[in-house]
Amino acid sequence: MKNRIIFSTAAAAVLCALTGLQAADTDGTAGASLGNPVIASGTGLEIKRGDLDDAMASIKQTIPPAQIILAEKQILNSLIDTKLLLAKATDEDKAAGKKAADLQITAAIENVGSQPAFDQLLKTNGLTEDVFRAKRTDDATAEAVIQRELKINVTDDEVKNYYDTHTSDYEQPEMVRVSHILIYTVDPVTREALPPAQSDARRKLSDNIVKAARNGADFSKLAKQYSEDPGSKASGGELLPFPRGQMLPEFESAAFALTNNEVSDVITTSVGYQIIKLLEKIPSKKTSYLTAIAEIKQGLTQQKFRQLAPAYLDGLQKAANVQILDPSLKVTNVPPAGQ
């Protein structure tokens, strides 16, 4: 089945916890009659319009109106998948689901800062932690079921082959961490060169800044006072670490030539005069195979999961004789343009 989102409800629940929860009809009574029809059914399965609306609540505002129907089709399929998987859950699956949900909620609490802050977030959106935890446990249990059912196994040879064929992914080049001061010699908006007299005055200012820094003045304070780089001025001119090949050639060459805490001469670049202080030289390094094993194994497991899960879930729906009762929500495979 095309356009399936596997466990999109689980992803939506985590998104709720981290970025803002939406109120849900947790007791199932709102619109329970005429306004809440059954939209999908099958053996041991019934999903109502309210179930879909609740699942959509946390993501609906982020989706363009033209894509709402497509999203509803995908989320409905995910609700169906989850219910079918829960029917196959063993005691071990349920225990794994509870453990995973507990960890996810702990992470959500840490993200908002404290248990009281998390409780207030839930309360503001009409939820309780018990209801939220139950939903997360169901989603995590469904994930445990499909992992078990698919019997996904990644061998040591597969992990080693991946590492050997993706060596560049595990190599970090030499980098430097610097603070800098930029004095423009061009108009920062139009990029037009400043008049010679003004440029000369700025060169003298730059020379004086170098002298002050080399005589013991705090470089961070000098950057906050004089630098015209809006992205780093407030942080005392400090930039994120960078390797070769990312900065202006003159700037990069000077930065890598410095020793720790050394202040450069005035560097003339296409945008102005720059002064650099080297804070740290970070040597190149390679992540060892033993260090990378866990990450590679997780990635290959997820890759196999994405490959195998859609066919397995389609088989579950067929075995349960699932029927989409709302015609607007039936998934149809649209051929590519030109066919």
C-alpha positions in Angstrom: 0.0 0.0 0.0 1.4 3.3 -1.0 1.7 6.4 1.2 1.6 4.4 4.5 3.0 6.0 7.5 4.1 3.3 9.9 3.2 4.2 13.5 2.5 7.8 12.7 0.3 7.9 15.8 3.3 7.0 17.9 5.4 9.7 16.3 2.6 12.2 16.8 2.3 11.3 20.4 6.0 11.9 21.0 5.7 15.2 19.1 2.9 16.2 21.4 5.0 15.6 24.4 7.9 17.6 23.1 6.3 20.5 21.3 2.8 21.0 22.7 -0.1 18.7 23.5 -3.5 19.0 22.0 -6.7 18.2 23.9 -8.2 14.9 23.1 -11.7 13.3 23.6 -10.3 10.8 26.1 -13.6 9.4 27.3 -15.0 8.8 23.9 -18.3 10.5 24.7 -18.0 13.7 22.6 -20.1 13.3 19.4 -20.7 9.6 20.3 -23.8 9.2 18.1 -24.5 11.0 14.8 -21.3 13.0 14.8 -19.0 10.1 15.5 -19.7 7.4 12.9 -17.6 4.2 12.4 -15.2 4.9 9.6 -13.2 1.6 9.6 -14.1 -1.9 10.7 -12.8 -5.4 10.6 -12.5 -8.6 12.6 -12.3 -7.4 16.2 -11.7 -3.8 15.0 -13.7 -0.6 15.0 -12.5 2.9 14.5 -14.7 6.0 14.8 -14.3 9.4 13.3 -13.5 10.8 16.8 -10.5 8.4 17.1 -9.1 9.9 13.8 -9.8 13.5 14.9 -7.9 12.9 18.2 -4.9 11.4 16.4 -4.9 14.3 13.9 -5.2 17.0 16.6 -1.5 17.3 17.3 -0.4 17.7 13.7 -3.3 19.2 11.8 -2.2 22.8 12.2 1.2 21.9 10.6 -0.3 20.4 7.4 -1.3 22.5 4.4 -5.1 22.3 3.9 -4.6 20.6 0.5 -2.8 17.7 2.2 -5.2 17.1 5.1 -7.1 14.3 3.4 -3.9 12.5 2.5 -2.7 12.8 6.1 -6.0 11.5 7.4 -5.7 8.4 5.2 -2.2 7.8 6.4 -3.1 8.3 10.1 -6.2 6.1 9.8 -4.1 3.3 8.4 -1.7 3.7 11.3 -4.6 3.5 13.8 -5.8 0.3 12.2 -2.3 -1.1 12.2 -1.8 -0.3 15.9 -5.1 -2.0 16.9 -4.3 -5.1 14.9 -0.9 -5.3 16.4 -2.1 -4.9 20.0 -4.4 -7.9 19.5 -1.3 -10.0 18.9 0.7 -8.6 21.9 2.3 -11.1 24.3 3.0 -10.4 27.9 6.7 -9.8 26.9 5.5 -7.2 24.2 3.4 -5.4 26.8 6.3 -5.3 29.3 8.6 -3.9 26.5 5.9 -1.4 25.6 5.5 -0.2 29.1 9.3 0.2 29.6 9.7 2.1 26.3 6.8 4.4 27.2 8.2 5.1 30.6 11.5 6.1 29.0 9.8 8.4 26.5 7.8 10.2 29.1 10.8 10.7 31.3 12.5 12.3 28.3 9.5 14.5 27.7 9.5 15.6 31.3 13.2 16.4 31.1 12.6 18.4 27.9 10.0 20.7 29.5 12.1 21.1 32.6 10.3 19.4 35.5 7.4 17.1 36.5 5.2 20.1 37.6 5.8 21.8 34.2 4.9 18.6 32.4 1.8 18.2 34.6 0.7 21.8 33.8 1.3 21.2 30.1 -1.0 18.2 30.2 -3.6 20.0 32.3 -3.6 23.0 29.9 -4.5 20.7 27.1 -7.2 18.7 28.9 -5.1 15.6 29.5 -3.8 13.6 32.5 -0.5 11.7 32.7 -2.4 8.4 33.1 -4.3 8.9 29.8 -1.1 10.1 28.0 0.9 7.2 29.4 -1.7 4.7 28.4 -1.6 6.0 24.8 2.2 5.9 24.6 2.2 2.4 26.1 -0.2 1.2 23.4 2.0 2.7 20.6 5.2 1.3 22.1 3.6 -2.1 22.6 2.5 -2.2 18.9 6.1 -1.4 17.9 7.4 -4.2 20.0 4.9 -6.6 18.4 6.0 -5.8 14.9 9.7 -6.0 15.8 9.1 -9.5 17.1 6.9 -10.6 14.3 9.3 -9.5 11.6 12.2 -11.3 13.3 14.6 -8.6 12.0 18.2 -9.7 12.5 21.4 -7.7 11.6 24.5 -9.9 11.3 28.0 -8.9 12.4 29.1 -9.3 8.7 26.4 -6.7 7.6 27.6 -4.3 10.3 31.3 -4.7 9.3 30.5 -4.3 5.6 28.6 -1.1 6.2 31.4 0.3 8.2 34.0 -0.6 5.6 32.0 0.9 2.8 31.1 4.2 4.6 34.5 5.0 6.1 34.1 8.8 5.4 31.0 8.8 7.6 33.2 7.9 10.6 36.1 10.4 9.9 36.2 13.9 11.4 38.7 16.2 9.8 40.9 18.6 11.8 38.9 21.6 13.0 39.5 24.9 14.7 37.4 26.9 17.2 38.0 30.6 17.0 36.7 34.0 18.0 36.8 36.8 15.5 36.2 40.5 15.0 34.9 41.7 11.7 35.2 45.4 10.6 33.3 45.9 7.3 35.0 47.5 4.3 31.8 47.1 2.3 28.2 48.2 2.9 26.7 45.2 4.7 23.4 45.6 2.8 24.5 46.6 -0.7 28.0 45.1 -0.6 29.3 48.2 -2.3 32.9 49.2 -1.2 33.1 51.9 1.3 35.0 55.2 0.3 38.8 54.9 0.6 39.0 57.4 3.5 36.5 55.4 5.5 38.2 52.1 4.7 41.5 53.6 5.8 40.0 54.6 9.1 38.7 51.1 9.6 42.1 49.7 8.9 43.6 51.8 11.7 40.9 50.7 14.0 41.6 47.1 13.2 45.4 47.6 13.8 44.6 49.1 17.2 42.3 46.2 18.1 45.1 43.7 17.3 47.5 45.7 19.5 45.1 45.8 22.4 44.4 42.1 22.2 48.1 41.2 22.1 48.7 43.5 25.1 46.2 41.5 27.2 42.8 43.1 26.5 39.9 40.6 26.7 39.3 39.5 23.1 35.7 38.7 23.9 35.0 42.2 25.2 36.7 43.7 22.2 34.5 41.6 19.9 31.4 42.7 21.7 32.4 46.3 21.4 33.8 46.5 17.8 32.8 43.5 15.8 30.2 44.1 13.1 29.3 40.4 12.6 25.7 40.1 13.8 25.9 36.4 14.2 28.8 36.3 16.6 29.1 39.7 18.2 26.9 38.9 21.2 28.9 35.8 22.0 32.2 37.6 22.0 33.0 36.7 18.4 33.0 32.9 19.0 32.2 30.7 16.0 31.3 27.0 15.9 34.2 24.7 15.1 34.9 24.3 11.4 37.1 22.2 9.1 39.0 23.4 6.1 36.8 24.3 3.1 34.0 26.2 4.8 35.3 29.7 5.3 36.8 32.4 3.1 40.3 31.2 2.0 42.2 34.1 3.7 40.3 33.6 6.9 40.7 29.8 6.9 44.4 29.9 6.2 45.1 32.3 9.0 42.9 30.4 11.5 44.7 27.0 10.9 48.1 28.7 11.1 47.6 30.0 14.6 48.5 28.3 17.9 46.2 28.3 20.9 45.2 31.7 22.2 47.3 33.4 19.5 45.8 36.6 17.9 46.3 37.0 14.1 47.4 40.0 12.2 44.6 42.0 10.4 43.3 39.8 7.6 41.9 41.5 4.5 39.0 39.6 3.0 36.3 40.4 0.4 34.0 41.8 3.1 36.4 43.6 5.4 39.2 43.4 8.0 39.1 40.4 10.3 41.0 39.5 13.4 41.1 36.0 14.7 41.9 34.5 18.1 42.4 30.7 18.1 40.6 29.1 21.0 41.2 25.5 20.2 42.6 23.2 17.5 40.6 20.0 17.3 42.7 17.1 15.8 41.2 14.8 13.2 39.8 11.6 14.4 38.2 8.4 13.2 35.4 6.6 15.1 36.5 3.1 15.7 34.5 0.1 14.4 33.8 -1.0 18.0 32.4 2.4 18.9 30.3 2.5 15.7 28.8 -1.0 16.0 25.7 0.0 18.1 24.8 3.0 15.9 25.2 1.0 12.6 23.2 -2.0 14.0 20.3 0.3 14.9 20.4 2.0 11.5 20.4 -1.2 9.6 17.6 -2.6 11.8 15.5 0.5 11.0 16.3 0.1 7.3 15.1 -3.5 7.3 12.0 -2.5 9.3 11.0 0.1 6.7 11.4 -2.4 4.0 9.5 -5.3 5.6 6.8 -3.6 7.7 4.4 -2.3 4.9 3.9 -5.7 3.4 3.4 -7.3 6.8 0.9 -4.7 7.9 -1.0 -5.0 4.6 -1.3 -8.7 5.3 -2.7 -8.1 8.7 -5.4 -5.8 7.3 -6.4 -8.3 4.7 -6.5 -11.2 7.2 -8.8 -9.0 9.4 -11.0 -8.1 6.4 -10.5 -4.4 7.2 -13.0 -2.1 5.4 -12.7 1.7 5.1 -16.4 2.8 5.4 -15.8 6.5 4.7 -15.3 6.8 0.9 -13.2 9.9 1.2 -10.7 8.0 3.3 -10.1 5.1 1.1 -6.5 4.8 -0.1 -6.2 4.7 -3.9 -2.9 4.2 -5.8 -2.5 7.0 -8.2 -0.2 6.1 -11.2 2.7 8.4 -11.9 2.1 11.4 -14.2 2.2 10.5 -17.9 0.9 7.0 -17.5 
